[in-house]
Structures are given as C-alpha cells and as structure tokens.
Amino acid sequence: MTELDRGSVAPTNGVLPAALPPTARPSTALLTDKYELTMLQAALADGTAHRHCVFEVFTRRLPAGRRYGVLAGTGRVLEALPQFRFDDAELEYLLATGAVDSPTADYLSSYRFCGSVLGYAEGETFFPGSPILQVEGTFAEAVILETLILSILNYDSAVASAASRMTSAAVDRPCLEMGARRAHEQAAVAAARAAVIGGFAGTSNLEAGFRYGLQTIGTAAHAYTLLHDDEKSAFASQVATLGTGTTLLVDTYDVRQGVINAIEAGGTGLGAVRLDSGDLGVLAVEVRHQLDALGATGTKITVTSDLDEYAIASLAASPVDSYGVGTSLVTGSGAPTCGMVYKLVARADATGVLQPVAKASPGKPSQGGRKSAARRLGDDGRAVEEVLVTGPDGAVAGWQPAEDDLRPLLVPLVVGGAVDSRWVGAYGVETAARTHHSSRAELPRGARRLSAGDPAIPTTQLAI
C-alpha cells in the first residue's frame, strides 16, 4: 500500500484494489441504551418478547437547507452485528448494577440475531420518510439493536451527506479527508470511511486505510519546516526522502519565497505545493502564475484551512487542484446527525398475524406497516419522485415494480441472521462509493445547489 500525496491523487475512487478485512472487534452489546434492556426484561416477563416485529429506520426531515441525504454506515452496522454478544463480562456488569434480572441475563447469554435486514444500498441518496433500513425478527431480537444502528447510521450518514456536497462543489477536483484530529479516534475512522463513500479520494487516517483499504494521503506539517534551521533545508530534506512527487507546504513564512524555495528543492517537476492560510483564492492565482513563470507548469496546488462546501464552491474559478477538508467534514458541516429514528411499524397480534402499528405523537408521527420503496425516473433518466409502497404486509413484502420507470431501492443485507458479505469491509466501501456516484447522478440538476431549498424530489405513496 503506497501513500497518496496531497498533490497527486490516483483515480481509485478513494479505495485501494486490495481489500483488507475489518479487524476483530470486542463485544458491541453494551453500545446501547439501558431502556432497551428494561423493555426486553418486561417483554420477557409478560410473554410478548417473542412476537414477530418489523422495525424501520427513517428520518422525518432533512437538515435545514439540504436537498438530499446520503446513507452511510450500513456496512459498519453489518460488521458490528456478529459482535453483538453478551459475554461473561457484560452479563456480570448488567447483573451487578441491576440493569437486568437473572431471566433476562439468561436470555442475553445466548443472544444471536437470527432475523432479516433489508435496506437501501449503502451510498444511496434518501429523503424524508425513506425506509432506509428494516429490521425484522422477534421483538427481543430487534429492539435491543436500536442504539447501535442509529448511532452508526446517524453519524456516518451526516458525514457522507456533507462529503457529497463538498465533492459536488469540487466537481472533478479531488477532495481529501484529514479530520482525524478533530474527532474521537474511532469516529475519525468512521468519518474517513463515510467521506470516501461521499466521493472523497483519500484520507489521512491510517487506521481507516488499514481497516477499509482506503487510499492514504499526507506529507508534512508546519512543524517539520520549523524543525529545520531554514525553509530551504526543510524542503531539501523532504524531497530527498519522499521524492520530487511530494507536496511542499509553502506558507510557514512567506508564500512567495516559499514557492521559490520549493522549486529550488524539487525542481520544475515538483508534485505540488500546499496553501494552508490566507485568502486561498487570491493566493492560488498568485502561486499559479509564479509556478508557471518558474517553469513548474505541472506542479499542482492543493489548499486546506477550515474548508467546507461553501469555501470549496467559492474556489471553483481558482487554479486549485485538490482540497483538504477536516473539521467541517467530520462534524457533518453544520448537521452532525441526520435525525434518523428506529420505530416499530408492525408486530404480530395474539394470533400471530402482523398488524401495522404507529406512533401518533404531535410532531413525531410514524406510519404503520411494512413499506417498500422505489425511485421513479423520468424519460431523461433523472429521478422525479420517491415512491413508498404500502398495503397488506404480504403484498408489500413481495412487491416488485411492474413499471419500467421505477427503480427498486431495498436490497437484502441480512437473511436468517447471516450477513451478506458484499456490503462489508473494503469491498463494501468501494461498492457504496459507486452506488453514491450513480444515485447522485440521477437526481435532478438542482439537487446539487448549496442554497436552501426543498428536498430534490417529492415523496409519494403507492397503495397496493
């Protein structure tokens, strides 16, 4: 695995061909809220725990100003699911703290999710009401997965949604993720993965690179320049070690002199220079002219410094070749969660027949019953509406679109407790990145505008 320099981005869609499997994880069972286990305990006691149920993940609204969301984290949910086990340490803790009673602990000791999961393919765009994930099994099996699923999907989708807006604003110029220092260490790995799904070309995070086969990027910070007696010796040392294809950070002191020193050290074949401060648009123009005058016409310019999608869009006319994004990306660029919820939409009655159930709370309603979903495409191949299919449970479960202009959106992710391996690991990330590229491309052209507006397409219902 080679390091991707900030100045030379390989066309790999951010994912290396060699797929590394996710590393082994400890139990994920306590990544949950206590009330899920107290509900389980009560349901075990009254006999309803084994009722067949369908839970649904959706969001009631998009963050203000957003026209679409991007689903990310599905692969991480599937990776965490086999590790959702209550071993001795977890059970001892739960019993010692009184979180559960002995019968509940006995049930948890052999817990395995044996149900099924359907959902939108990771990387797919979504809208208010989209049933992006459906978890089906007994109440006991499914209810305790709520927090794990939501914590992953809400964060990863927020980052991927922000990443999509940034890569859309960047058009064909690569965006590079470098936000690890602005997030929890494990969130940083998740953010890097989600960023690549949203179109980023690489990440500075080595754990993300190792775990998911992502292309890694990075060269030197200001500290390396300050370490040396002068900028010239710092640049000469970096080029001697990393080669002329490296990227030299030229704004530690004076940018104009920094460019001169960079070309003296790396020659006219220097890979790139990086700007990390000042008026990036103005500086990029000046540096481009200076590089060209020095004969370094192929040397690229990458810019960093608290970029977000609006800053990237403002640099569209500037001679910038790539963007490095950190803080704004890993915090969802102002929308750190997608507001996704996990709601029971159907459960078996006393006779075993699935019945729709729904929450009617003011401002927080849900719609009962299993749903299917499809996207209607116009004659030009662009989406015109999101279609939610409703009706009798059996009919919805077996629904397939009869109309050629409807693209079905739900895919099997877990069947009988078995995770479909196509959606996990490095291969899953690569698949998700391709899915997002195609899904975003079929949205109406106005979907990519950064100005506030309604969702890119309306959501309608089809009763069968």
C-alpha positions in Angstrom: 0.0 0.0 0.0 1.5 3.3 -1.0 0.9 6.7 0.4 -1.1 9.1 -1.8 0.4 12.5 -1.8 -1.8 15.6 -1.5 -0.5 16.8 -4.8 -1.0 13.6 -6.9 -4.4 11.9 -6.5 -4.7 8.5 -8.2 -8.0 7.7 -9.8 -9.0 4.9 -7.4 -12.3 6.4 -6.2 -10.6 6.5 -2.8 -10.5 2.7 -2.4 -7.4 0.5 -2.9 -7.8 -2.6 -5.1 -6.5 -4.8 -2.3 -9.3 -5.3 0.3 -8.3 -5.7 3.9 -10.9 -7.4 6.2 -12.1 -5.5 9.2 -10.1 -6.3 12.3 -11.7 -8.3 15.1 -13.9 -6.3 17.4 -14.8 -6.8 21.1 -18.4 -7.2 22.0 -20.6 -4.3 20.8 -23.5 -5.4 23.0 -23.2 -2.6 25.5 -23.1 0.1 22.9 -26.7 0.6 23.7 -29.2 2.4 26.0 -30.4 0.9 29.2 -34.1 1.2 28.3 -33.7 -1.3 25.5 -32.8 -4.0 28.1 -35.5 -2.9 30.5 -38.1 -3.2 27.7 -36.7 -6.6 26.9 -37.0 -7.6 30.6 -40.6 -6.5 30.8 -41.5 -8.2 27.4 -39.9 -11.5 28.5 -41.9 -11.3 31.7 -45.3 -10.8 30.0 -44.7 -13.1 27.1 -44.6 -10.5 24.2 -40.8 -10.7 23.7 -41.1 -13.3 21.0 -43.8 -11.6 18.9 -42.7 -11.2 15.3 -41.9 -7.5 14.6 -40.7 -5.1 11.9 -38.7 -2.0 12.8 -37.9 0.7 10.4 -35.2 3.4 10.2 -36.1 6.7 8.6 -35.8 10.4 9.1 -38.8 12.8 9.2 -36.9 15.7 7.7 -33.6 16.6 6.2 -31.3 19.1 7.9 -32.2 22.7 7.1 -31.2 23.7 3.6 -30.3 20.1 2.5 -31.9 18.7 -0.6 -30.9 15.1 -0.2 -29.2 12.8 2.3 -26.6 10.1 1.7 -26.9 6.7 3.5 -23.6 5.6 5.1 -22.7 3.3 7.9 -24.7 0.2 6.7 -21.6 -1.8 6.3 -20.4 -0.8 9.7 -23.7 -1.9 11.2 -23.3 -5.3 9.5 -19.8 -5.6 10.8 -20.9 -4.8 14.3 -23.9 -7.2 14.3 -22.0 -10.5 14.7 -20.1 -9.0 17.6 -23.4 -8.1 19.4 -22.9 -10.8 22.1 -23.3 -10.7 25.8 -20.3 -12.5 27.2 -19.4 -13.1 30.9 -18.0 -9.6 31.5 -21.1 -7.9 30.0 -23.5 -10.1 31.9 -21.7 -9.7 35.2 -21.9 -6.0 34.8 -25.6 -5.9 34.0 -26.4 -8.2 36.9 -24.2 -6.3 39.4 -25.7 -3.0 38.5 -29.3 -4.3 38.5 -29.7 -3.3 34.8 -31.4 -6.7 34.2 -32.7 -9.6 36.2 -31.5 -13.2 36.0 -34.0 -14.4 33.5 -33.1 -11.6 31.2 -29.4 -12.3 31.6 -30.1 -15.9 30.7 -31.8 -14.8 27.5 -28.9 -12.4 26.7 -26.3 -15.1 27.3 -27.3 -16.9 24.1 -28.4 -13.8 22.1 -27.9 -14.1 18.4 -29.7 -12.0 15.9 -31.4 -14.6 13.6 -33.8 -12.2 11.8 -33.5 -10.4 8.5 -32.5 -6.9 7.4 -33.5 -5.0 4.3 -32.4 -1.6 3.4 -31.3 1.0 0.8 -27.9 0.1 -0.6 -25.1 2.0 1.2 -24.3 5.2 -0.7 -27.9 5.6 -1.9 -29.4 9.1 -1.6 -32.5 9.3 0.7 -35.3 11.7 1.6 -37.8 12.3 4.4 -39.7 9.1 5.1 -37.4 6.9 3.1 -37.4 3.4 4.8 -33.6 3.2 4.7 -33.4 0.1 6.9 -35.9 -2.5 8.0 -35.1 -5.0 10.8 -37.4 -8.0 11.1 -37.3 -10.6 13.8 -38.7 -11.1 17.3 -39.2 -8.1 19.5 -36.4 -9.4 21.7 -34.0 -9.7 18.9 -34.7 -6.4 17.2 -35.4 -3.9 19.9 -32.0 -4.0 21.5 -30.3 -3.1 18.2 -31.8 0.3 18.1 -29.0 2.4 19.6 -26.2 0.6 17.8 -27.9 1.0 14.5 -28.9 4.7 15.0 -25.5 5.8 16.4 -23.7 4.4 13.4 -26.2 5.5 10.7 -26.8 9.0 12.1 -23.1 9.9 12.3 -21.9 8.2 9.1 -24.7 9.5 7.0 -24.2 13.0 8.3 -20.5 12.9 7.2 -21.3 11.2 3.9 -24.0 13.8 3.2 -21.5 16.6 3.9 -18.9 14.9 1.8 -21.3 14.6 -1.1 -22.0 18.3 -1.0 -18.2 19.0 -0.9 -17.3 16.7 -3.8 -20.2 18.1 -5.8 -18.9 21.6 -5.3 -15.4 20.5 -6.2 -16.7 18.9 -9.5 -13.7 17.0 -10.8 -11.1 18.2 -8.3 -10.2 15.6 -5.6 -11.2 16.2 -2.0 -9.0 14.7 0.7 -10.2 13.8 4.2 -7.9 15.0 7.1 -10.2 15.4 10.1 -8.9 12.8 12.5 -7.5 15.4 14.9 -11.0 17.0 15.2 -12.9 13.9 16.2 -13.0 11.0 18.6 -10.4 8.5 17.5 -12.9 5.9 16.4 -15.3 8.5 14.9 -12.3 9.6 12.8 -12.1 6.1 11.3 -15.9 6.1 10.6 -15.7 9.6 9.1 -12.9 8.7 6.7 -14.9 5.7 5.5 -18.1 7.8 5.1 -16.1 10.5 3.3 -14.9 8.1 0.7 -18.5 6.9 0.2 -19.4 10.6 -0.4 -16.8 10.9 -3.1 -13.6 11.8 -1.3 -10.4 10.4 -2.9 -8.4 9.6 0.2 -7.8 10.0 3.9 -5.0 10.9 6.2 -6.2 8.3 8.7 -4.0 5.2 8.6 -6.4 3.0 10.7 -9.1 3.7 8.2 -6.7 2.9 5.4 -5.8 -0.4 7.0 -9.3 -1.4 8.0 -11.1 -0.5 4.8 -8.4 -0.4 2.1 -8.7 3.3 1.7 -6.0 5.3 -0.1 -4.0 7.3 2.4 -2.5 10.8 2.0 -0.1 13.1 3.8 3.3 14.6 3.7 4.4 17.3 6.3 3.1 19.9 8.6 4.5 23.3 9.6 6.3 21.6 12.5 8.6 19.9 10.0 9.6 23.2 8.4 10.1 24.8 11.9 12.3 21.9 13.0 14.9 22.9 10.5 17.2 25.9 10.5 15.5 27.3 7.5 12.8 26.5 4.9 15.3 25.6 2.2 16.9 22.8 4.3 13.5 21.5 5.3 12.3 21.3 1.7 15.5 19.7 0.6 15.3 17.1 3.3 11.7 16.3 2.4 12.4 15.9 -1.3 15.4 13.8 -0.6 13.3 11.4 1.5 9.9 11.4 -0.3 10.9 12.3 -3.8 10.1 15.1 -6.2 6.4 13.9 -6.3 5.9 15.2 -2.8 3.9 18.2 -1.7 5.7 21.1 0.0 3.9 23.3 2.5 4.8 26.8 1.4 3.1 29.2 3.8 5.1 28.7 7.0 6.8 32.0 6.5 6.4 34.0 3.2 4.4 32.2 0.5 6.2 33.8 -2.5 9.6 32.9 -1.1 8.3 29.5 -0.1 7.4 28.8 -3.7 10.8 29.8 -4.9 12.4 27.5 -2.2 10.1 24.7 -3.1 11.0 24.7 -6.8 14.7 25.0 -5.9 14.4 21.9 -3.8 12.1 19.8 -6.1 12.7 21.2 -9.5 10.1 22.1 -12.0 8.8 18.5 -11.7 7.7 19.0 -8.1 4.4 17.3 -7.4 2.6 20.0 -5.5 2.6 22.9 -3.1 0.1 23.3 -0.3 -1.6 26.5 0.9 -3.0 26.4 4.5 -3.8 30.0 5.3 -4.7 33.4 4.0 -7.0 34.3 1.2 -6.8 31.0 -0.6 -8.5 32.2 -3.8 -6.1 35.1 -4.3 -3.0 33.1 -3.2 -3.8 30.3 -5.6 -3.9 32.7 -8.5 -0.6 34.3 -7.5 1.1 31.0 -6.8 -0.1 29.5 -10.1 1.4 32.5 -12.0 4.6 32.2 -10.0 4.9 28.4 -10.6 4.3 28.8 -14.3 6.9 31.6 -14.5 9.4 29.3 -12.9 8.7 26.6 -15.4 6.8 24.4 -12.9 3.7 24.2 -15.1 2.8 20.7 -13.9 3.2 21.4 -10.2 -0.3 21.2 -8.6 -1.8 23.4 -5.9 -3.7 21.9 -3.0 -5.5 24.0 -0.4 -6.5 23.3 3.2 -7.5 25.6 6.1 -11.0 25.0 7.5 -12.7 24.3 4.2 -16.4 23.4 3.8 -18.6 23.0 0.8 -19.2 26.8 0.5 -15.5 27.6 0.6 -14.9 24.9 -2.0 -17.6 26.4 -4.2 -16.1 29.8 -3.8 -12.8 28.5 -5.2 -14.3 27.0 -8.3 -12.7 29.6 -10.6 -9.3 29.5 -8.8 -6.4 27.4 -10.1 -6.8 24.8 -7.3 -6.1 21.1 -8.0 -7.3 19.5 -4.8 -8.9 20.3 -1.4 -8.1 19.0 2.0 -11.0 19.1 4.4 -11.1 18.4 8.2 -13.2 19.9 10.9 -16.3 20.7 8.8 -16.4 17.2 7.3 -16.2 15.2 10.5 -18.8 17.3 12.1 -21.3 17.0 9.2 -20.7 20.6 8.1 -23.3 22.0 10.5 -25.5 18.9 10.5 -23.8 16.4 12.8 -26.8 14.0 12.8 -29.4 13.0 10.3 -32.2 12.8 12.8 -32.8 9.1 12.0 -35.2 7.2 14.2 -35.9 3.4 14.8 -39.6 2.7 15.0 -41.7 -0.4 15.4 -44.1 -0.4 12.4 -45.6 -3.8 12.6 -46.0 -6.6 15.2 -47.8 -9.9 15.5 -51.0 -9.9 17.4 -52.1 -12.6 19.8 -53.0 -14.9 16.8 -49.6 -14.3 15.1 -50.8 -12.0 12.3 -48.7 -9.0 11.6 -50.5 -5.8 12.3 -49.4 -2.2 11.5 -48.7 0.0 14.5 -47.8 3.7 14.5 -46.8 6.5 16.8 -49.3 9.4 16.8 -47.4 11.9 19.0 -47.7 15.5 17.7 -44.8 16.5 15.6 -43.3 13.0 15.8 -45.7 10.7 13.9 -44.7 7.4 12.2 -46.6 5.5 9.6 -47.5 1.9 10.5 -46.9 -1.1 8.3 -44.1 -2.6 6.3 -43.1 -0.5 3.3 -41.2 -1.0 0.1 -39.6 1.8 -1.9 -38.6 2.7 -5.4 -37.4 5.8 -7.3 -39.4 6.9 -10.3 -37.2 8.0 -13.2 -38.2 10.4 -16.0 -37.5 10.0 -19.7 -34.1 11.6 -19.2 -33.1 9.0 -16.6 -33.3 11.5 -13.7 -35.4 10.9 -10.6 -38.7 12.6 -10.3 -40.1 11.1 -7.1 -39.5 8.7 -4.2 -42.3 6.2 -4.1 -43.2 4.4 -0.8 -45.3 1.3 -1.3 -47.9 0.5 1.3 -50.6 -2.1 1.8 -51.2 -5.6 3.2 -48.0 -7.0 4.7 -47.6 -9.9 2.4 -48.2 -7.9 -0.7 -45.7 -5.3 0.3 -43.1 -7.9 1.3 -43.3 -9.5 -2.1 -43.7 -6.3 -4.2 -41.7 -5.8 -7.3 -42.3 -2.8 -9.6 -44.3 -3.6 -12.8 -43.4 -0.2 -14.3 -40.1 0.2 -16.1 -39.6 3.7 -14.7 -39.5 2.5 -11.1 -36.1 1.5 -9.7 -36.5 -0.6 -6.5 -34.4 0.6 -3.6 -34.5 -2.1 -0.9 -31.8 -4.8 -1.0 -31.2 -7.8 1.3 -28.5 -7.2 3.9 -29.1 -9.9 6.5 -31.0 -13.1 5.8 -31.8 -15.5 8.7 -29.1 -13.9 10.8 -26.4 -14.3 8.1 -24.8 -11.1 6.9 -24.3 -10.6 3.2 -20.5 -10.1 2.9 -20.8 -8.0 -0.2 -21.7 -5.0 2.0 -18.8 -5.1 4.5 -15.1 -4.5 4.5 -13.1 -2.7 1.8 -15.3 -4.2 -1.0 -18.4 -2.8 0.7 -16.9 0.7 0.8 -16.0 0.5 -2.9 -19.5 -0.7 -3.7 -21.0 2.1 -1.7 -18.9 4.8 -3.3 -20.0 3.6 -6.8 -23.6 3.4 -5.6 -23.5 7.0 -4.4 -21.9 8.3 -7.6 -24.7 6.7 -9.6 -27.5 7.7 -7.2 -26.4 11.3 -7.0 -26.0 11.5 -10.8 -29.7 10.5 -11.3 -31.0 13.3 -9.1 -32.4 16.5 -10.8 -29.7 19.0 -11.6 -31.0 21.4 -8.9 -30.3 18.8 -6.2 -26.6 19.9 -6.0 -27.3 23.6 -5.3 -25.9 24.7 -1.9 -28.7 27.2 -1.4 -31.6 26.3 0.9 -34.5 24.6 -0.7 -36.9 21.7 -0.6 -35.9 18.0 -1.0 -34.7 17.4 -4.5 -37.7 15.1 -5.3 -41.0 14.7 -3.6 -42.0 11.5 -1.7 -45.3 9.9 -2.7 -47.2 6.8 -1.7 -48.4 3.9 -3.8 -51.0 1.7 -2.2 -51.3 -1.8 -3.4 
